Amino acid sequence: MWDNSVFDRAFDSAGMRQRVIRLINGAPAGEFKARFDRPQVIRDEAGFHIHTTNYSLEYTTSDLTTPLAFDDEVDVEVKSGVFERYRVNQVPLVQGDGHWTRVELELVR
């Protein structure tokens, strides 16, 4: 049987996953690693700004004893030692065989 954790270790070695702190009632409630995607704005030929993606996390499902849920908040390390707060704004989706879960986020201001 294939072990998907091989990818997790490779992503970590390549620096492709960030530290994420789960928050419960605003207080830290555990840390895990996840791949973080953030919008990038590109300008098309007509001068319109287009977002290439939404804020999202993809994490190893088994890293959390209770999965993230709609309206949960997390702090994501966006640079070394610098965290930004995000809120889960859609129901999380388990990917493929269930090894990873993907959540869409919104920046908390």
Secondary structure, 3 states (H helix, E strand, C coil): CCCCHHHHHHHHHCCCCEEEEEEECCEEEEEEEEEEECCCEEECCCCCEEECCCEEEEEEHHHCCCCCCCCCEEEEEEECCEEEEEEECCCCEEECCCCEEEEEEEECC
